[in-house]
C-alpha cells in the first residue's frame, strides 16, 4: 500500500506546490507581504525563515496554504492583502488556478511531442 500511495502523494504535493506557488509569486509581484508558504497541514516538520516569509513543510500532505498579511483580518499595514487594489487581489486569487492550467497544458504538449495518442 505504501509503494502504491507514495507516487500519488508526491503528485498531489507537486500540484499543491504549483497551485500555492501561483498565489505566492503573484502576491510577491504585487508587493503583498507573505507571512508563510506551507505545503501540507498539521504540525510543522520542517521550516525555514526567509527575509519576510516563513517556508514550512507540514505533516499531512493533503494541501497547503499561503498566508498573506491582511488576508484574514483587515490591515492598514503597507503590503497587506486587504489594502491592495481589487484587480491585484483578483490576480492573486486566480493565480493558483492558472498555475495548474499552465502545467496541464504543458503536460498535454509533452505527451503529444512523445507521440502518445488521445482516444476520445
Protein Blocks (a to p, Z undefined) as FASTA:
>chain_A
ZZmmmmmmmmmmmmmmmmmmmmmmmmmmnopacfbdcededjdfbdcddfklccdddfbl
cbcddddehklpccfbehiaklpcfklmmmmmmmmmmmmmmmmmmmmmmmmmnopacdZZ
